[in-house]
Amino acid sequence: SGLYTKQGFTLWSSAPPARPLALLDVTEQVREAEPEIPVVAVDSGRGTIDGCTVLHEDGRPSRAAAVIDLDDGTRTACGSSDADVIDALLTSECVGRTVVIRGGGLCFEEV
């Protein structure tokens, strides 16, 4: 699965597990280990892609979406319907890439 704050997965096997399934809430341990990052709305800025995806409509790529760690230590989410941005996310590893937010949209152009 892919919820932003709680990850999940499925593991298939032909043999029973050595131990029964354990459902653990590790929210507090994660909160202690990882500082919260303030999420802000921005119209422009510069940062690094922390996570990204491409949304599809009618079987075709239609919009890029990304979570950006801004240079001031905050985080934001933005997107783009620009074909070049969508293509970049589909054809290369963009996590860690420096980007520009311009007009609230994701850009790969330099400032």
C-alpha positions in Angstrom: 0.0 0.0 0.0 1.2 3.6 -0.1 -0.2 5.8 2.5 2.1 8.7 3.2 2.6 8.1 6.9 1.9 4.4 7.3 3.5 2.0 4.9 2.3 -1.5 4.3 3.2 -4.5 2.2 2.1 -8.1 1.4 4.4 -11.1 1.7 3.2 -14.4 0.0 4.6 -17.8 1.0 3.8 -21.4 0.5 4.8 -22.2 4.1 3.2 -21.0 7.3 5.1 -18.4 9.3 7.4 -19.3 12.1 5.5 -16.8 14.3 1.9 -15.6 14.0 1.3 -12.2 12.4 1.9 -9.3 14.7 0.1 -6.0 14.1 2.2 -3.3 15.8 1.6 0.4 16.1 5.0 1.9 15.9 3.8 5.5 15.6 5.4 6.7 18.8 8.8 5.1 18.0 8.8 6.7 14.6 7.8 10.1 16.1 10.8 9.8 18.5 13.2 8.7 15.8 12.2 11.2 13.1 11.5 14.9 13.7 8.3 16.3 12.2 8.8 18.4 9.2 6.5 21.4 8.9 4.3 21.3 5.8 3.7 24.6 4.1 2.0 26.0 1.0 4.4 27.9 -1.3 4.0 29.6 -4.6 7.7 29.7 -5.4 10.9 28.3 -4.0 13.7 25.8 -4.4 14.1 22.3 -2.9 14.8 18.7 -3.3 12.3 16.0 -4.4 11.6 13.6 -1.4 9.0 11.5 -3.3 7.2 11.7 -6.5 4.7 9.9 -8.8 2.9 10.3 -12.1 -0.9 10.1 -12.1 -2.7 8.6 -15.1 -6.0 9.3 -16.6 -7.6 7.1 -19.2 -4.4 5.0 -19.3 -2.2 8.0 -20.1 0.2 10.0 -17.9 -1.6 13.2 -17.0 0.0 14.8 -14.0 3.2 14.7 -12.0 3.0 15.0 -8.2 5.9 15.5 -5.8 6.8 16.1 -2.2 9.5 18.7 -2.0 11.9 19.4 0.9 12.4 23.1 0.7 15.8 24.7 1.4 14.4 26.3 4.6 13.7 22.9 6.2 10.0 22.8 5.5 8.2 20.6 3.1 5.5 21.1 0.5 3.6 19.2 -2.2 3.2 20.4 -5.8 2.5 19.1 -9.2 2.7 19.7 -12.9 0.9 18.8 -16.1 3.9 19.8 -18.1 4.9 17.0 -20.5 8.6 17.4 -19.9 8.2 17.2 -16.1 6.0 14.1 -16.4 8.5 12.5 -18.8 11.4 13.2 -16.4 9.5 11.5 -13.6 8.7 8.5 -15.8 12.2 8.0 -17.3 14.7 8.9 -14.6 15.2 8.7 -10.8 14.1 12.1 -9.6 14.2 11.6 -5.8 17.0 13.8 -4.6 16.9 16.1 -7.6 16.9 19.8 -7.1 13.8 21.5 -8.4 12.1 24.9 -8.6 8.6 25.7 -7.6 7.2 28.4 -9.8 3.6 29.6 -9.7 2.8 26.7 -7.4 4.0 24.2 -10.0 7.0 21.8 -10.2 9.8 22.9 -12.6 13.2 21.5 -13.5 14.5 24.8 -14.7 17.1 26.7 -12.9 16.2 29.8 -10.8 
